């Protein structure tokens, strides 16, 4: 009986953890996240230094690559089959001088669990959707690789992981501020 209860609790705990929305927006803790070995890190910037509106009024920071191949990796988190990753970017690629690729890695064995890339033909804000290619829950992380030559702009504003079955409106990158009673 104890073993059966333990197995059921383990499955439920796994389901609950993997059923959580995960968001990140570069507003905090950028310096504790990872760059990739052998590649240049991305640079943290502020919209106030650009002639560009952020995609959300609460968004003040972004990351941008160097002209050389640059890489940034997220913290690991639990992902489920049929979950999806959305990455909000801005691209203005002059003569194809910017590119961005996203790889989702399984933290336990380093295998790829999803791929995505930016459409360099679209100027402006776009959301890259990455469908996960997994059959079970994994602990994984996002690696964003890109470069932007002089005259091109490539910014990453934020990402979110939306678990299967969750209404995306419940997974807000920039939550509404609490309303205080008057």
TAUR-V365576 format. One record per residue. RES is the residue in one letter. PSI is psi in radians with two decimals (none if undefined). Layout:
res->RES psi->PSI
res->RES psi->PSI
This chain:
res->X psi->-0.76
res->X psi->-0.76
res->X psi->-0.74
res->X psi->-0.79
res->X psi->-0.74
res->X psi->-0.74
res->X psi->-0.78
res->X psi->-0.78
res->X psi->-0.69
res->X psi->-0.79
res->X psi->-0.74
res->X psi->-0.72
res->X psi->-0.72
res->X psi->-0.72
res->X psi->-0.79
res->X psi->-0.80
res->X psi->-0.76
res->X psi->-0.14
res->X psi->0.21
res->X psi->2.44
res->X psi->2.45
res->X psi->2.26
res->X psi->2.71
res->X psi->2.41
res->X psi->0.27
res->X psi->0.12
res->X psi->-0.47
res->X psi->2.74
res->X psi->0.44
res->X psi->-0.65
res->X psi->-0.24
res->X psi->-0.10
res->X psi->3.07
res->X psi->2.54
res->X psi->2.95
res->X psi->2.53
res->X psi->2.53
res->X psi->0.13
res->X psi->2.71
res->X psi->2.58
res->X psi->2.80
res->X psi->2.77
res->X psi->2.36
res->X psi->2.25
res->X psi->3.01
res->X psi->2.40
res->X psi->-0.50
res->X psi->-0.31
res->X psi->0.01
res->X psi->2.83
res->X psi->1.04
res->X psi->2.29
res->X psi->2.46
res->X psi->2.85
res->X psi->-0.19
res->X psi->2.45
res->X psi->-0.40
res->X psi->-0.10
res->X psi->2.12
res->X psi->-0.28
res->X psi->2.77
res->X psi->3.01
res->X psi->2.64
res->X psi->2.53
res->X psi->2.96
res->X psi->3.02
res->X psi->-0.37
res->X psi->2.77
res->X psi->2.22
res->X psi->2.66
res->X psi->2.49
res->X psi->2.45
res->X psi->2.51
res->X psi->3.07
res->X psi->2.68
res->X psi->2.55
res->X psi->2.87
res->X psi->2.30
res->X psi->2.59
res->X psi->2.73
res->X psi->2.40
res->X psi->0.09
res->X psi->2.89
res->X psi->2.66
res->X psi->2.33
res->X psi->2.30
res->X psi->2.15
res->X psi->2.10
res->X psi->2.83
res->X psi->2.30
res->X psi->2.33
res->X psi->1.61
res->X psi->1.93
res->X psi->2.12
res->X psi->0.63
res->X psi->0.44
res->X psi->0.18
res->X psi->2.47
res->X psi->2.72
res->X psi->2.26
res->X psi->2.52
res->X psi->2.30
res->X psi->2.28
res->X psi->2.20
res->X psi->2.51
res->X psi->2.11
res->X psi->-0.46
res->X psi->-0.61
res->X psi->-0.01
res->X psi->0.08
res->X psi->2.70
res->X psi->2.36
res->X psi->0.04
res->X psi->2.67
res->X psi->2.62
res->X psi->2.82
res->X psi->2.77
res->X psi->2.62
res->X psi->1.83
res->X psi->-0.19
res->X psi->-0.16
res->X psi->2.13
res->X psi->2.23
res->X psi->-2.82
res->X psi->2.42
res->X psi->2.71
res->X psi->2.15
res->X psi->2.16
res->X psi->2.22
res->X psi->2.01
res->X psi->2.34
res->X psi->2.46
res->X psi->1.15
res->X psi->2.71
res->X psi->-0.15
res->X psi->3.01
res->X psi->2.47
res->X psi->2.79
res->X psi->2.02
res->X psi->3.07
res->X psi->2.83
res->X psi->2.30
res->X psi->2.23
res->X psi->2.07
res->X psi->2.37
res->X psi->3.06
res->X psi->2.70
res->X psi->2.09
res->X psi->2.93
res->X psi->2.38
res->X psi->-0.19
res->X psi->2.66
res->X psi->2.30
res->X psi->2.06
res->X psi->2.46
res->X psi->2.11
res->X psi->-0.73
res->X psi->2.96
res->X psi->2.80
res->X psi->2.60
res->X psi->2.17
res->X psi->2.01
res->X psi->2.78
res->X psi->2.41
res->X psi->-0.11
res->X psi->2.38
res->X psi->2.15
res->X psi->-0.38
res->X psi->-0.29
res->X psi->-0.05
res->X psi->1.26
res->X psi->2.30
res->X psi->-0.70
res->X psi->1.54
res->X psi->2.62
res->X psi->2.49
res->X psi->2.65
res->X psi->2.50
res->X psi->2.19
res->X psi->2.38
res->X psi->2.56
res->X psi->none
